Amino acid sequence: MNRVVRFHELGGPGVLTVVEEPDPVPGPGEVVVDVEAIGLNRAESMFRRGEYIEPTRLPAGLGYEAAGTVAALGDGVTRWAVGDPVSVVPAFSMNDFTVYGDRARVPARALVARPVDAVTGAATWMPFLVAYAGLLEPGVLRPGDHVLITAASSSVGLAAIATANRIGAVPIATSRSRAKAGALLDAGAAHVVATGEEDLVARCREITGGRGLDVVFDAVAGPGVETMAGAVRPDGTIVIHGRLSGEPTIFPTATLPDLVVRSFTLFAMTHDEERLRRAAAFVAAGMRGGDFTPQVDRVFEGLDRVVEAHEHLESNAQVGKIVLTP
């Protein structure tokens, strides 16, 4: 039997339970992975609450990101062999596939080779793929650019800091207070703006010598976008990759016509084999070169600690990735 995490109603972490189900069997184009580590993402919290970009079909499971070894192959899978160490990347809907369990059935196209330990392999791909897809693939961020990164202590925020540094851009991190400033500077941020204690626009103008930001990489959306727009240079770009505020985002028309606002989902890239190949090559190169080392905030051992892990995820106390091991 396979232990998996399920929930039968929408709500907080307490709706999550661990149940036993028959071992998964891979269909055509699918594999089964023996899961050794699971990377937690804010998307899973939103999916659990019914606040994600797609409706949650109950009963439901969770999980986009995991690491382990290939346990079984479905028909037509030729790239992988049983025993291969792999990471699972977000290339599917959680209404169709999930990874919170001892074993997970996933599309073979959602696998990448794992040359690192399982915890690292579960903490790397989602954050760095988001940073690549939002900043580099569309050519938004260039060497010398100043980029403001919101929710900077999240795993995606830290990956964006590392990505900016790798290409020679200047990462400016935001945090609600100065409490996480030291950790963000240690992670490579050139500057930290405490949005609850400083005037964001004035501070960004000061950092950029009055020129304004080239790029904003925003996980929050909502009414804060209008404020950030005031700190962006003419023809600068705001890239929205999340909506943690849960509030409507209105295009900041006061800046027209000198502002580009982009949004995207990671799935447009991960569902495209060639685009994912290029992104994976970039992330793997960063890992080999030592520039991309995911920061793991905490490892929760045992599926039975999934509620505790999700409570920590929603506390906003973490700096980096939360990992759950079966």
C-alpha positions in Angstrom: 0.0 0.0 0.0 1.0 3.6 -0.7 0.7 6.3 1.9 -0.5 9.6 0.4 -1.8 12.9 1.6 -5.4 13.7 0.8 -8.1 16.3 1.7 -11.8 16.1 1.3 -12.7 19.7 2.0 -11.1 23.1 1.3 -9.5 24.9 4.2 -6.4 25.3 6.4 -3.6 22.8 7.0 -5.8 20.8 9.3 -7.8 19.4 6.4 -4.8 17.3 5.3 -4.8 13.6 6.2 -2.5 10.7 5.4 -4.3 7.6 4.0 -3.3 4.3 2.4 -4.1 3.6 -1.2 -3.1 0.8 -3.6 0.4 1.3 -5.2 0.2 3.5 -8.3 0.5 1.9 -11.7 2.0 4.0 -14.5 0.0 4.4 -17.7 1.4 5.1 -21.2 3.9 7.9 -21.0 4.0 7.8 -17.2 6.4 6.7 -14.5 6.2 5.9 -10.8 8.8 7.5 -8.6 9.8 6.3 -5.1 9.7 9.6 -3.3 12.5 10.6 -1.0 11.8 14.3 -0.6 9.0 16.7 -1.4 9.4 20.4 -2.0 6.5 22.5 -0.6 5.2 25.5 -2.6 2.8 28.3 -1.8 0.7 27.1 -4.8 -0.2 24.0 -2.8 -1.5 26.1 0.1 -3.6 28.0 -2.3 -4.8 24.8 -4.0 -5.8 23.4 -0.6 -7.8 26.5 0.2 -9.5 26.7 -3.2 -7.7 30.0 -4.1 -5.4 28.7 -6.9 -5.5 29.5 -10.6 -7.6 26.4 -11.3 -10.6 25.0 -9.3 -9.8 22.2 -6.8 -11.5 18.9 -7.6 -12.3 17.1 -4.3 -11.1 14.7 -2.9 -7.7 16.0 -3.8 -4.0 15.5 -3.2 -1.1 17.9 -3.4 2.4 18.4 -4.8 4.3 19.7 -7.8 7.9 19.0 -6.8 9.7 15.9 -5.5 12.9 13.9 -5.7 13.5 10.2 -5.7 14.2 7.3 -8.0 12.3 5.8 -10.9 10.4 2.7 -9.7 8.3 1.7 -12.7 7.8 2.7 -16.4 4.7 3.0 -18.4 4.4 2.0 -22.1 6.4 4.3 -24.4 8.8 5.6 -21.8 12.3 5.2 -23.2 14.4 8.0 -21.7 14.4 6.7 -18.2 15.2 3.4 -16.5 14.2 1.9 -13.2 16.6 3.2 -10.5 17.4 6.5 -12.2 17.7 9.4 -9.7 15.2 12.1 -10.8 13.4 15.3 -9.7 9.8 15.9 -10.5 9.1 19.4 -11.9 5.7 21.2 -12.2 4.5 20.1 -15.6 0.9 18.9 -14.7 -2.2 19.8 -12.9 -2.6 18.7 -9.2 -6.1 17.6 -10.2 -4.4 14.9 -12.3 -1.1 14.1 -10.6 0.3 14.7 -7.1 3.5 13.8 -5.3 2.8 14.0 -1.5 3.2 10.3 -0.9 5.6 7.4 -0.6 5.3 6.8 -4.3 4.0 9.1 -7.0 2.7 8.5 -10.5 3.7 11.4 -12.8 4.1 12.1 -16.6 7.6 11.1 -17.8 7.9 14.6 -19.3 7.8 16.0 -15.8 11.2 14.4 -14.9 14.7 15.9 -15.0 17.9 14.1 -14.1 19.0 14.5 -10.4 22.7 14.8 -9.9 22.3 16.0 -6.3 20.9 14.6 -3.0 17.1 14.2 -2.7 16.5 17.2 -0.4 18.4 19.5 -2.8 16.7 17.9 -5.7 13.3 18.7 -4.2 14.2 22.3 -3.4 15.8 23.5 -6.6 13.6 23.2 -9.7 10.4 25.1 -9.0 12.1 28.2 -7.7 14.8 28.4 -10.4 12.5 27.5 -13.3 10.1 30.3 -12.2 13.0 32.8 -12.1 14.2 31.7 -15.5 10.8 31.7 -17.1 9.9 35.1 -15.8 13.2 37.0 -16.2 15.5 35.3 -18.7 13.5 33.4 -21.2 11.6 36.5 -22.4 14.8 38.6 -22.2 13.3 40.9 -19.5 16.4 41.1 -17.2 19.8 42.1 -18.5 23.3 42.6 -17.0 23.4 45.9 -15.1 19.6 46.1 -14.6 18.2 46.8 -11.2 15.5 44.3 -10.3 13.1 44.6 -7.3 12.2 41.2 -5.9 9.1 40.9 -3.7 8.5 38.0 -1.2 12.3 37.8 -1.4 12.7 35.3 1.4 10.6 32.7 -0.4 12.4 30.0 -2.3 11.4 31.7 -5.6 12.6 35.1 -4.3 16.0 33.6 -3.3 16.3 31.9 -6.7 15.6 35.2 -8.4 18.3 36.9 -6.3 20.8 34.1 -7.4 19.6 34.4 -11.1 20.1 38.1 -11.1 23.6 37.8 -9.7 24.5 35.1 -12.1 23.9 37.4 -15.1 25.3 40.5 -13.5 22.1 42.3 -12.6 21.5 44.1 -9.3 18.9 42.3 -7.0 16.9 44.5 -4.6 15.0 42.5 -2.1 11.9 43.5 -0.2 10.8 42.4 3.2 8.1 43.7 5.5 10.6 44.5 8.2 14.4 44.5 8.7 14.2 41.2 10.6 15.2 39.2 7.5 17.5 41.8 6.0 20.7 40.0 7.2 19.6 36.7 5.7 18.7 38.4 2.4 22.0 40.2 2.2 23.8 36.9 2.9 21.8 35.3 0.1 23.1 37.8 -2.4 20.7 40.8 -2.3 22.6 44.0 -3.1 20.0 46.0 -1.1 17.0 45.3 1.1 14.0 47.5 1.4 11.8 47.1 4.4 8.4 48.0 3.0 6.8 48.4 6.4 9.4 50.8 7.6 10.6 52.7 4.4 9.1 54.5 1.5 9.5 51.9 -1.3 9.5 54.4 -4.2 11.9 56.8 -2.5 14.3 54.1 -1.5 14.4 52.5 -5.0 15.0 55.9 -6.6 17.8 56.4 -4.2 19.4 53.0 -4.9 19.2 53.6 -8.7 20.5 57.1 -8.5 17.1 58.5 -9.5 16.9 56.4 -12.7 14.3 54.0 -11.5 14.0 50.2 -11.5 14.4 48.3 -14.7 12.4 45.3 -13.6 10.1 44.3 -10.8 9.7 40.5 -10.1 6.5 40.3 -8.1 4.9 37.4 -6.3 2.2 39.5 -4.5 0.2 41.4 -7.1 -2.9 43.3 -5.9 -2.9 47.1 -5.1 0.9 47.1 -4.4 1.6 46.9 -8.2 0.5 50.6 -8.5 3.0 51.6 -5.8 5.8 49.7 -7.4 5.1 51.2 -10.8 6.1 54.6 -9.4 9.6 53.2 -8.8 10.0 51.8 -12.4 11.9 53.7 -15.1 10.1 54.6 -18.3 9.7 51.5 -20.5 10.5 49.3 -17.5 8.8 46.0 -16.8 6.8 44.5 -14.0 6.7 40.7 -14.1 3.9 39.2 -11.9 4.4 35.5 -11.1 2.1 35.1 -8.1 -0.9 36.6 -6.4 -0.2 36.2 -2.7 -2.3 39.3 -1.9 -5.4 37.6 -3.1 -6.7 41.0 -4.2 -7.5 42.2 -7.7 -4.6 43.7 -9.7 -5.4 46.9 -11.6 -3.1 48.1 -14.3 -1.3 51.3 -13.1 -2.6 53.6 -15.7 -0.9 56.7 -14.2 2.3 55.5 -15.8 0.9 55.0 -19.4 2.4 54.5 -21.9 5.8 53.9 -20.3 5.3 50.6 -18.5 5.1 47.0 -19.5 3.3 44.6 -17.2 3.7 40.9 -17.8 2.2 37.8 -16.2 2.9 34.1 -16.9 2.4 30.6 -15.5 5.3 28.2 -15.3 3.2 25.5 -17.1 3.5 27.3 -20.5 7.2 26.4 -20.4 7.2 23.1 -18.6 4.6 21.7 -21.0 6.8 22.5 -23.9 9.6 19.9 -24.2 12.1 22.2 -25.9 11.6 25.1 -23.6 11.9 22.9 -20.6 15.0 21.4 -21.9 16.6 24.8 -22.3 15.5 25.9 -18.8 16.7 22.7 -17.2 20.1 23.2 -18.9 20.4 26.7 -17.5 19.5 25.6 -14.0 21.8 22.6 -14.1 24.7 24.7 -15.2 24.1 27.1 -12.3 24.1 24.2 -9.9 27.3 22.8 -11.4 28.9 26.2 -11.1 27.9 26.7 -7.5 25.7 29.7 -8.2 22.4 28.0 -7.7 22.3 26.4 -4.3 18.8 26.3 -2.9 18.4 27.5 0.7 16.5 24.9 2.7 14.7 26.5 5.6 13.6 23.3 7.3 13.1 19.6 6.7 10.0 17.9 8.2 10.6 14.2 8.5 7.5 11.9 7.9 4.3 12.4 6.0 2.5 12.6 9.4 4.1 16.0 9.8 2.4 17.4 6.7 0.0 19.6 8.7 2.9 21.0 10.7 4.8 21.6 7.5 1.9 23.5 6.0 1.4 25.6 9.1 5.1 26.6 8.8 4.6 27.3 5.1 1.7 29.8 5.9 3.6 31.4 8.8 5.8 33.5 6.5 8.6 32.8 9.0 10.7 30.8 6.7 13.6 31.8 4.6 13.9 29.5 1.7 12.4 26.1 0.9 10.4 23.8 3.2 11.0 20.1 2.5 8.9 17.1 3.6 10.4 13.6 3.6 8.1 10.5 3.6 
